Amino acid sequence: MIEDIIAAAGGEIESRMRLIKLSFLVDYEHFKQFGKQLSNYDWIYHYYGPYSFELMKQLHRLSEAGPIIEGYDDLAGIYYYKLVTDINPEPFVESVVKKYSKFSAGELKEICYKILDEYGVKPGEKIFEKIKNVSSRKHQ
């Protein structure tokens, strides 16, 4: 999924926060439409909203293996990610990235906070477990 997100964003993502939030939003939009996440990441409400340790491990593996280059911009103080291979992103991922592409990383964080608030997710909780519980109560 990471490679698809970067490809859908034009081959480069300018910050780690943006990549994490877009990854969460892809999973969230997929869950809303199909009743399940696209990835198998465990998302938790961490310091700055949704976070996945599995996503970060996979990102590290991909940057070590070579399809993704991770760099650091000293001037901006942010990590960036470039895809070194041309791939056609999965259409669902591409549509979600396109939907959210106009928002800054900070705005994406705020969008994620609103989603977490909507479902009553608290810091430290597993996000999709809570969303599933709240969604099932709404449909009873």
N, C-alpha and C positions, 0 to 999 in steps of 0.2 A: 504494500500500500504506500510506503514512503516514496518509492521511486515514482509511482503514479502521481502522487501529489506534487512532487517537484517537477515532473514532466508537464503536468497540467498548468503549473505556474510559470511555464516558459523555460524550464530547465534550471531555474535557480530560485531559492528561497532566502530572503535576506536576514532572517533571524530565527533562532531556535524557538523562541516563544511563538512566532508565527507558524512554524512547522508543527509544533505540538498542538496548538489550538485548531489549525486546519485539520489535523489528523483526528482530533476529537470530534469536530463538527462533521467530518465524513462519517464517522461511526454513528453519531447521533442522528444525522439525517437518514442514514441507512436503517437504523433502528425504527425511526418514525415510519418509514415507508414499508419496511419488510418484516419488522418485529424482531430483528437481530442485528448485531453489529456486523460490519464488514470485516473488521480485524478480530483477532483473539486477545487484544490487549486488555489488561485489567486497568481501568481508569479509576484513579482516586482523586478526591478533592484535596489538593496539596496547597502549598503557600499561595500560588498565583492562579488558582483554578484547576482545571483538569490536567492530570499528569499521569504518565504511564512509564514505569520503570522498564517494562518490556519494549516499549517503543524506543527508549533511549539505548537499550542494549542492542536492538536490531540496527539502529542508526549507526552505532559504533562499529558493529560487524560490517555493515555495508561500506562505511568509510575506510575501514581497514582492507576490505576485499577489493575496493577500487571502483565500483559503479557510481559511488558518490564521493565527492571531495568536500571535506569539511575545512573551512578556513575561518580565520578570526580577523575582523577588521579592528585594528587597534584604535583608530580614530573614532569610530562609532561605538566601540566596546561591545560588539555583537558577533556571534557566530553566524556563518552563512553556509549554505549547502548548494553544491552544483552537481548536476547529473552529467556524467561523462559519456553516457551512451544515449542514443536516440531511441525512445520507446513511445508507443502510442498509449497514452494513459487509458485506464479502464473508463468507459463512458460515464458511469455513475460518479466516480471520483472527479472526473473532469467537470461535470455539471456542478458539483458542490463547490469545488475550488473557484469556478467561474462566478458562482453566486456570491461568494465571500471575498473575491479578489479586490474589491474596491475599498475594503476596510484595512486600517493599519493594524499592527500587532496589538496595540493597546485597545483598539476598538473590538478586535476579536476576543480579547480577554474579557471585556465588558459583556459581550454577547454570551460568552460561556457562563459568566457569573449569573446572568439573567436566567439561563437554562437551569443552572444548579438551584437558584432560588425558587424557580417554578415548581421543582420537584422536592424542595425541602432538603436538599443534600447539604450535609454539614462537613466541615473540614475533617479529613481522615476517613470519611466513608467511601465505600466503593460506589461509584456513580451509577453504573448500569444496574446494579442490584437494587438500588433505591428507585431508579426510574421504573424498573419492572414492577416493583411492589406498588408504587403509586399508580402506575398505569393500570394494573390489574384491579385495584380498588375503584378506579374511575369507571371501569367497565362492568362492575358488579351491579 
